[in-house]
Amino acid sequence: MTTLHRVEGDGESAMDDERVAPDSKGVSIELLSAVDLRPVIAGMAGRQLRMHTVTIEPGGIFGPIHDHLGRPGVVYILQGTIIDHRNGAVEEHGPGPGWPEDRHTTH
């Protein structure tokens, strides 16, 4: 299962061959906040809840393939369009809620 994200803008496919997952290109990540979960939830020593801003430039790709086992997340798109390639399907997400990232997410 492969998912790559591209911000609309260059007119090219983010991925021509779903068996290939290029490294990130045109991506920057900023940590906005982190909460230590140990004092909040029993058994969560060493775990954090984090919030990031991920900026993907036009034509950018977020790679390589990774999963979210033990690292759930939610995506919210501030501006632009992300094209999500997953399980042979293509889905476009615009500003607003994107998708959840859970134990079933590999992209």
Buried (B, 14 or more C-beta within 10 A) or exposed (E): EBBBBBBBBEEEEBBEEBEEBEEBEBBEEEEEEEEEBEEEEEEEEEBEBEEEEBBBBEBBBBBEEBBBEEBEBEBEBEEBBBBBBBEEEEEEBEEEEBBEBEEEBBB
